[in-house]
Amino acid sequence: MTFAGEVRSQERFEFGRNWLRFLSSVTEQRIQNAAASLAAMLRTGNLRGLRLLDIGCGSGLSSVAAHRLGASVHSFDSDPQSVACTLEMRRRFFSGDGDWTVEQGSALDQAYLRSLGSFDIVYAWGVLHHTGAMWNALENALMPVAPGGRLFVAIYNDQGSRSRRWRAIKRLYNHTPPSLRGGLALAVAIHQWWRRMLKDFLMLRPFSTWRAYSVQRGMSPWRDVVDWVGGYPFEVAKPEEIFDFYRSRNCELLALKTCGGGLGCNEFVFRRIL
């Protein structure tokens, strides 16, 4: 099924709508922070002469960061609005640069991935668990990695029954009529924020955490709540499952950053053994 077909059938959330709102908040400091984060996991701040594939480029921020570090970048996303967002980021920060390609494509399309050739770094942060076929996407992400190249993936942590409950809530949100989705998102916002809001009121600084979050993340807490509750399809994996999956495919783990058992993503950098 196509991206548009999945949206019509209420089986997919349109992340690109939120990313378009993110554009107005992109600053030089945000780009520098993204570049520093990427360099820290890759253990190098110099990507000159390297080709990087950004799978599910989303806002385009990571692609900007990789290009700033010197990489030749190829970005793609299945969401046309995410593609539009990344194109705008390229126009804004690297206008006329022929060393950065942006197009629409799917992580589940093996023929498309083969057509791209090989890359020194393949980057897929927080996207493969939203494809609807995570393990197939994880397999496909390895295809463009050159021998000796690196694969950087981030996958939602498996919290057992808690993750299953969130999956049910996300599916319910996408199957709820648009006019009623705000009520469900509001319930989730209250669930996630009431402790922090109460603490701020007791410390006589109402809404300070809410306002600080907007500055730090670039999107309002409300838009991030919608992004979270709507983020469907939704799959998860334990860190050892990802490690075993790629070890059995001739990869060695170079770096690991876990979310500490929480709801976030575990990050992995693998090297494809020659």
C-alpha positions as CSV (number, residue, x, y, z in Angstrom):
1,M,0.0,0.0,0.0
2,T,1.2,3.5,-0.8
3,F,1.9,6.2,1.9
4,A,-1.3,8.0,0.9
5,G,-3.3,4.8,1.0
6,E,-2.1,4.0,4.5
7,V,-3.1,7.5,5.6
8,R,-6.5,7.1,4.0
9,S,-7.0,3.8,5.7
10,Q,-6.0,5.3,9.1
11,E,-3.0,3.0,9.4
12,R,-0.4,5.7,9.3
13,F,0.3,9.0,11.0
14,E,1.6,12.0,9.0
15,F,4.8,13.0,10.8
16,G,5.6,15.5,8.0
17,R,2.9,17.8,9.1
18,N,4.7,18.4,12.4
19,W,8.1,18.7,10.7
20,L,6.8,21.6,8.6
21,R,6.0,23.4,11.8
22,F,9.5,22.7,13.1
23,L,11.1,24.7,10.3
24,S,10.5,28.1,11.9
25,S,12.5,27.1,15.0
26,V,15.7,25.8,13.3
27,T,18.6,27.8,14.5
28,E,22.4,27.7,14.1
29,Q,22.7,26.4,17.6
30,R,20.2,23.6,16.9
31,I,22.3,22.5,13.9
32,Q,25.5,22.6,15.9
33,N,23.8,20.5,18.6
34,A,22.7,17.9,16.1
35,A,26.1,17.8,14.5
36,A,27.7,17.3,17.9
37,S,25.3,14.5,18.8
38,L,26.0,12.7,15.4
39,A,29.8,13.1,15.8
40,A,29.6,11.7,19.4
41,M,27.9,8.5,18.3
42,L,30.1,8.1,15.2
43,R,33.2,8.9,17.3
44,T,34.4,11.4,14.7
45,G,33.5,15.0,13.7
46,N,35.1,14.7,10.3
47,L,32.9,13.0,7.6
48,R,34.7,14.5,4.6
49,G,35.0,12.2,1.7
50,L,32.2,9.9,3.1
51,R,28.8,9.2,1.7
52,L,25.9,9.2,4.2
53,L,22.4,7.8,3.5
54,D,19.6,9.4,5.7
55,I,16.7,6.9,5.8
56,G,13.5,8.6,6.9
57,C,15.0,12.1,6.9
58,G,12.0,13.7,8.6
59,S,12.8,17.4,9.3
60,G,16.1,17.2,7.4
61,L,18.0,18.4,10.5
62,S,20.2,15.3,10.7
63,S,21.0,15.6,7.0
64,V,22.1,19.2,7.5
65,A,24.3,18.1,10.5
66,A,25.9,15.4,8.4
67,H,26.6,17.7,5.5
68,R,28.1,20.3,7.9
69,L,30.5,17.6,9.1
70,G,31.6,17.1,5.5
71,A,29.6,14.1,4.2
72,S,28.0,13.8,0.8
73,V,24.3,13.2,1.8
74,H,21.4,11.3,0.2
75,S,18.1,11.8,2.1
76,F,14.8,10.1,1.5
77,D,11.5,9.7,3.2
78,S,8.2,8.1,2.4
79,D,6.2,11.1,3.7
80,P,6.0,13.8,0.9
81,Q,5.7,16.5,3.5
82,S,8.9,15.3,5.2
83,V,10.6,15.4,1.8
84,A,9.3,19.0,1.3
85,C,10.7,19.9,4.8
86,T,14.1,18.5,4.0
87,L,14.1,20.2,0.6
88,E,13.4,23.5,2.4
89,M,16.3,22.8,4.8
90,R,18.6,22.2,1.9
91,R,17.5,25.4,0.2
92,R,17.9,27.4,3.3
93,F,21.4,26.1,4.4
94,F,23.0,24.6,1.2
95,S,21.3,26.3,-1.7
96,G,22.6,25.1,-5.1
97,D,24.7,22.3,-3.4
98,G,24.9,19.3,-5.7
99,D,26.4,17.1,-3.0
100,W,23.1,16.6,-1.2
101,T,20.2,14.7,-2.8
102,V,16.7,14.7,-1.4
103,E,13.9,12.4,-2.8
104,Q,10.9,10.3,-1.8
105,G,11.4,6.6,-1.2
106,S,10.6,3.8,1.2
107,A,12.8,1.8,3.5
108,L,10.8,-1.2,2.5
109,D,11.5,-0.9,-1.2
110,Q,14.5,-3.1,-1.8
111,A,14.7,-2.2,-5.5
112,Y,15.0,1.5,-4.6
113,L,17.6,0.8,-2.0
114,R,19.7,-1.2,-4.4
115,S,19.5,1.6,-7.0
116,L,21.2,4.0,-4.5
117,G,24.6,2.1,-4.4
118,S,26.7,1.8,-1.3
119,F,27.4,4.3,1.5
120,D,30.0,4.7,4.2
121,I,27.3,5.6,6.7
122,V,23.6,4.6,6.7
123,Y,21.6,6.6,9.3
124,A,18.1,5.7,10.4
125,W,17.2,7.4,13.6
126,G,13.7,6.6,15.0
127,V,12.1,5.7,11.7
128,L,12.3,2.0,11.0
129,H,9.9,1.2,13.9
130,H,7.3,3.3,12.1
131,T,7.4,1.4,8.7
132,G,4.9,-1.3,9.7
133,A,7.5,-4.0,9.0
134,M,10.4,-3.1,11.3
135,W,12.4,-6.2,11.0
136,N,12.2,-6.1,7.2
137,A,13.3,-2.4,7.4
138,L,16.2,-3.3,9.7
139,E,17.3,-5.9,7.1
140,N,16.9,-3.5,4.2
141,A,18.9,-0.8,6.0
142,L,22.0,-3.0,5.9
143,M,21.8,-3.4,2.1
144,P,23.4,0.0,1.2
145,V,26.1,-0.2,3.9
146,A,29.5,-0.6,2.2
147,P,31.8,-3.3,3.5
148,G,33.5,-1.7,6.5
149,G,30.8,0.9,6.6
150,R,28.7,1.9,9.5
151,L,25.0,1.6,10.3
152,F,23.5,4.0,12.9
153,V,20.0,3.0,14.0
154,A,17.7,4.1,16.8
155,I,14.7,1.9,17.8
156,Y,12.1,2.3,20.4
157,N,12.8,0.3,23.6
158,D,10.5,-2.7,24.3
159,Q,8.8,-2.2,27.7
160,G,6.5,-5.2,27.4
161,S,2.9,-4.6,28.3
162,R,3.5,-0.8,28.6
163,S,4.6,-0.7,24.9
164,R,1.6,-2.8,23.9
165,R,-0.7,-0.4,25.6
166,W,0.9,2.6,23.8
167,R,0.6,0.8,20.5
168,A,-3.2,0.3,21.1
169,I,-3.6,4.0,22.1
170,K,-1.7,5.1,18.9
171,R,-3.8,2.9,16.7
172,L,-7.0,4.2,18.4
173,Y,-5.9,7.8,17.8
174,N,-5.4,7.1,14.1
175,H,-8.8,5.4,13.8
176,T,-10.5,8.2,15.7
177,P,-12.3,10.8,13.6
178,P,-10.1,13.9,13.3
179,S,-12.6,16.1,15.1
180,L,-12.2,13.9,18.2
181,R,-8.5,13.3,18.2
182,G,-7.8,16.4,20.2
183,G,-9.5,15.0,23.2
184,L,-7.4,11.8,23.2
185,A,-4.2,13.9,22.8
186,L,-5.3,16.1,25.7
187,A,-5.7,13.0,27.9
188,V,-2.2,11.9,27.0
189,A,-0.8,15.4,27.6
190,I,-2.3,15.4,31.1
191,H,-0.9,12.0,31.8
192,Q,2.6,13.0,30.7
193,W,2.7,16.5,32.1
194,W,0.6,16.8,35.3
195,R,3.5,16.0,37.7
196,R,5.8,18.6,36.1
197,M,3.0,21.2,35.9
198,L,2.1,20.6,39.6
199,K,5.7,21.0,40.6
200,D,6.1,24.3,38.7
201,F,2.9,25.7,40.4
202,L,4.1,24.6,43.8
203,M,7.5,26.3,43.2
204,L,5.6,29.5,42.1
205,R,6.9,29.2,38.5
206,P,3.8,28.2,36.5
207,F,4.4,26.7,33.1
208,S,8.2,27.3,33.2
209,T,9.0,23.7,32.2
210,W,6.4,23.9,29.4
211,R,8.0,27.0,28.0
212,A,11.6,25.7,28.4
213,Y,10.6,22.6,26.6
214,S,9.6,24.6,23.5
215,V,12.9,26.4,23.4
216,Q,14.9,23.1,23.8
217,R,13.0,20.9,21.4
218,G,11.9,23.4,18.8
219,M,8.3,22.3,18.7
220,S,5.7,23.0,21.4
221,P,5.1,20.3,24.0
222,W,1.6,20.0,22.6
223,R,2.9,19.2,19.0
224,D,5.3,16.6,20.5
225,V,2.4,15.0,22.4
226,V,0.4,14.8,19.2
227,D,3.5,13.4,17.5
228,W,3.9,10.7,20.2
229,V,0.3,9.7,20.5
230,G,-0.2,9.6,16.7
231,G,3.0,7.8,15.9
232,Y,1.6,4.7,14.2
233,P,2.7,2.1,13.0
234,F,4.7,1.5,16.2
235,E,7.0,-1.4,16.9
236,V,9.7,-1.9,19.6
237,A,12.7,-4.1,20.3
238,K,14.9,-5.0,23.2
239,P,18.6,-3.9,22.9
240,E,19.8,-7.5,22.8
241,E,17.4,-8.3,20.0
242,I,18.9,-5.6,17.8
243,F,22.4,-6.6,18.7
244,D,21.8,-10.3,17.9
245,F,20.0,-9.4,14.7
246,Y,23.0,-7.5,13.3
247,R,25.6,-9.8,14.8
248,S,24.1,-12.7,12.9
249,R,24.5,-10.6,9.7
250,N,28.2,-10.1,10.1
251,C,28.2,-6.7,11.9
252,E,30.0,-5.6,15.1
253,L,28.7,-3.2,17.6
254,L,30.8,0.0,17.8
255,A,28.6,2.2,20.1
256,L,25.5,1.8,22.2
257,K,23.4,4.4,24.0
258,T,20.3,3.1,25.8
259,C,17.3,5.1,27.0
260,G,17.7,3.7,30.5
261,G,14.7,1.3,30.2
262,G,12.3,4.1,29.4
263,L,10.0,4.9,26.5
264,G,12.6,6.4,24.3
265,C,15.0,5.0,21.7
266,N,18.1,2.8,22.1
267,E,20.8,3.9,19.7
268,F,23.3,1.6,18.0
269,V,26.2,2.0,15.6
270,F,27.4,-1.1,13.8
271,R,30.2,-1.8,11.4
272,R,29.6,-4.1,8.5
273,I,32.5,-6.6,8.7
274,L,34.4,-7.1,5.4
